[in-house]
Structure formats: structure tokens, C-alpha cells
Amino acid sequence: MDQQQQQGNPIEQALQEYKQGLGNFTQKMPDIAKKYNAFTEACFAEGKLTQKEKQMIALGISVFSQDEYCIIYHAKGCLDQGCSEEEILETIGVTAAFGGGAAMSQAVTLVQECISELGGSKDQMQ
């Protein structure tokens, strides 16, 4: 087993760091964590917008705000909800229209890395 396989890839490591940090926060601040989690679950529940659409919105906002942990989390959410690579890149294109070069730099680096490391595009898998 090579060193990267032993340590995991950087995208998976970031997801693990986020989960660990959230777990630590939940232990220390259970009331706040419970309410925050209930709020976000309600926001991402199926409604007039699908969960897939909500993940694409969240990814765009994450890229615009330069939040790398959320970019990774919501890129995975997009893939988990069945987004194709083309749908994700179109989402990023709209984001770049508002966020300019900073948003585009995240799209052509971190988002592409997420697509590659978290399962590839759905177009290629069909």
C-alpha cells in the first residue's frame, strides 16, 4: 500500500476533518449543534426544490464564499444526488459569473479534484 492510500486522499481527509470537528463541537455544545443540525436538515429536505437542486445551490454559494470544506462537502452532495459533471460545471459557471476569477479558480482546481476523487462524473459512469 502506498503512502497516499495509507493516509487517504486529501479530499477524503478534509471530509474526515470536518466530521471530526463537528463531532467535537457537538460534544461540547450539544444544544446548539442539535438546533443547527435540525435547521440544516430542514433546509436540505425535499420541497419545491429537489435535494439535487439544493446541493447545486449550496456548492455555488460555497465556491463564491471560498469555503473549501463546504466546497468539498457539497461537491460530494451533488455527486451523491446524481449530478453529472456537466451539471456541476454549469453550476460553477453561474457562480463564476458572480464571483469572477476567485470562483473560477476553485472550480478548475478543488471542484474538479472532488469530481475525480469522489467517484467521477455520472455521465462517464452511465
C-alpha positions as CSV (number, residue, x, y, z in Angstrom):
1,M,0.0,0.0,0.0
2,D,1.5,3.4,-1.0
3,Q,1.7,6.4,1.3
4,Q,-1.3,8.2,-0.2
5,Q,-3.5,5.1,0.2
6,Q,-2.4,4.8,3.9
7,Q,-3.2,8.4,4.6
8,G,-6.2,8.7,2.3
9,N,-6.6,11.2,-0.4
10,P,-6.8,14.9,0.5
11,I,-10.5,15.3,-0.3
12,E,-11.4,12.3,1.9
13,Q,-9.1,13.7,4.7
14,A,-10.9,17.1,4.5
15,L,-14.3,15.4,4.8
16,Q,-13.0,13.4,7.8
17,E,-11.6,16.5,9.5
18,Y,-14.9,18.3,9.1
19,K,-16.8,15.3,10.6
20,Q,-14.4,15.1,13.5
21,G,-14.6,18.9,14.1
22,L,-18.4,18.8,14.0
23,G,-18.3,15.8,16.4
24,N,-16.1,17.7,18.8
25,F,-18.3,20.7,18.6
26,T,-21.4,18.6,19.2
27,Q,-19.9,17.1,22.4
28,K,-19.1,20.5,23.8
29,M,-22.2,22.4,22.6
30,P,-24.9,19.7,22.2
31,D,-27.9,22.1,22.3
32,I,-26.5,24.4,19.7
33,A,-25.4,21.5,17.5
34,K,-28.8,19.8,17.8
35,K,-30.6,23.0,16.7
36,Y,-28.2,23.8,13.9
37,N,-28.4,20.2,12.6
38,A,-32.2,20.3,12.7
39,F,-32.2,23.7,10.8
40,T,-29.9,22.5,8.1
41,E,-31.8,19.2,7.7
42,A,-35.0,21.2,7.2
43,C,-33.3,23.4,4.7
44,F,-32.0,20.5,2.6
45,A,-35.2,18.4,2.8
46,E,-37.1,17.8,-0.4
47,G,-39.5,20.6,-1.1
48,K,-40.4,22.7,-4.1
49,L,-36.7,22.3,-4.9
50,T,-35.2,18.9,-5.1
51,Q,-32.3,17.9,-2.9
52,K,-30.2,17.8,-6.0
53,E,-31.0,21.4,-6.8
54,K,-30.3,22.4,-3.2
55,Q,-26.9,20.8,-3.3
56,M,-26.0,22.7,-6.5
57,I,-27.1,25.9,-4.9
58,A,-25.0,25.1,-1.8
59,L,-22.0,24.3,-4.0
60,G,-22.3,27.6,-5.8
61,I,-22.5,29.5,-2.5
62,S,-19.6,27.5,-1.1
63,V,-17.4,28.4,-4.1
64,F,-18.5,32.0,-4.1
65,S,-17.6,32.3,-0.3
66,Q,-14.3,30.4,-0.8
67,D,-15.2,27.8,1.9
68,E,-13.1,24.8,1.0
69,Y,-14.7,22.4,3.5
70,C,-18.1,23.3,2.2
71,I,-17.0,23.1,-1.4
72,I,-15.8,19.5,-0.8
73,Y,-18.9,18.6,1.3
74,H,-21.4,20.0,-1.3
75,A,-19.5,18.7,-4.3
76,K,-19.9,15.3,-2.7
77,G,-23.5,16.1,-2.0
78,C,-24.0,16.9,-5.7
79,L,-22.5,13.6,-6.8
80,D,-24.5,11.7,-4.1
81,Q,-27.7,13.3,-5.5
82,G,-26.8,12.2,-9.0
83,C,-25.4,15.4,-10.6
84,S,-23.4,14.9,-13.7
85,E,-20.1,16.6,-14.2
86,E,-21.7,18.9,-16.7
87,E,-24.4,19.9,-14.2
88,I,-21.7,20.7,-11.6
89,L,-19.6,22.7,-14.0
90,E,-22.7,24.6,-15.2
91,T,-23.4,25.4,-11.5
92,I,-19.8,26.7,-11.2
93,G,-20.1,28.7,-14.4
94,V,-23.1,30.6,-12.9
95,T,-21.1,31.1,-9.7
96,A,-18.1,32.4,-11.7
97,A,-20.4,34.9,-13.4
98,F,-20.8,36.5,-9.9
99,G,-17.6,35.5,-8.2
100,G,-15.2,36.1,-11.0
101,G,-11.7,34.6,-11.0
102,A,-11.7,33.6,-7.4
103,A,-14.8,31.4,-8.0
104,M,-13.4,30.1,-11.3
105,S,-10.1,29.1,-9.6
106,Q,-11.9,26.9,-7.1
107,A,-13.9,25.4,-10.0
108,V,-10.9,24.4,-12.0
109,T,-9.0,23.1,-9.1
110,L,-10.8,21.9,-6.0
111,V,-14.2,21.1,-7.6
112,Q,-12.5,19.2,-10.4
113,E,-10.4,17.3,-7.8
114,C,-13.6,16.4,-5.9
115,I,-15.3,15.1,-9.0
116,S,-12.3,13.0,-9.8
117,E,-11.6,11.6,-6.3
118,L,-15.2,11.2,-5.2
119,G,-16.4,9.0,-8.0
120,G,-16.1,10.8,-11.3
121,S,-18.9,12.2,-13.3
122,K,-22.2,10.5,-13.6
123,D,-22.0,11.0,-17.4
124,Q,-18.9,8.8,-17.5
125,M,-20.4,6.2,-15.2
126,Q,-23.6,5.6,-17.2
